[in-house]
Amino acid sequence: MKLFAQRGGRPSLRVQSGMTLVEVAVALAIAGLLVGGIINGYNYCTRSSQKAALNQAANATAMERIEETRCAIWDTTVPTNQLVSANFPDKVVTLDLAGSGSITTLATNRTQITQISANPPLMRIRVDCIWRYKGALITNTIETCRAPRQ
């Protein structure tokens, strides 16, 4: 701040540098926009990480069902076939989020088993994990093929 001396040796108030009311209002507006952007960015990151965690949990539960179908007996040398859709009904599971407290998200695992070919014998196994996030239905799908005695 520069002060210029007037006749009596006292500084003049007119020549003191400072900020006007318009400059202060513009600075506050810029600061408000900055803080608002930071808060919106934080909220977006929080929602994105929660959705990614739910997506990963849905994939894990669908993979569990794939492993269950791999354990089913299917042998063409003896007439034993446990690898049918009736043995794997729809299953409601809870998508587990570590450290989320009381937030629970339910999902439904739907298993479809169809025969691709008889010679060579080959089955297609498809597991859909259907869950809801912010009102929208989301489906995670895992497909695999299986031959007898695998």
Order of alpha helices (4+ residues) and beta strands (2+ residues): alpha-beta-beta-beta-beta-beta-beta
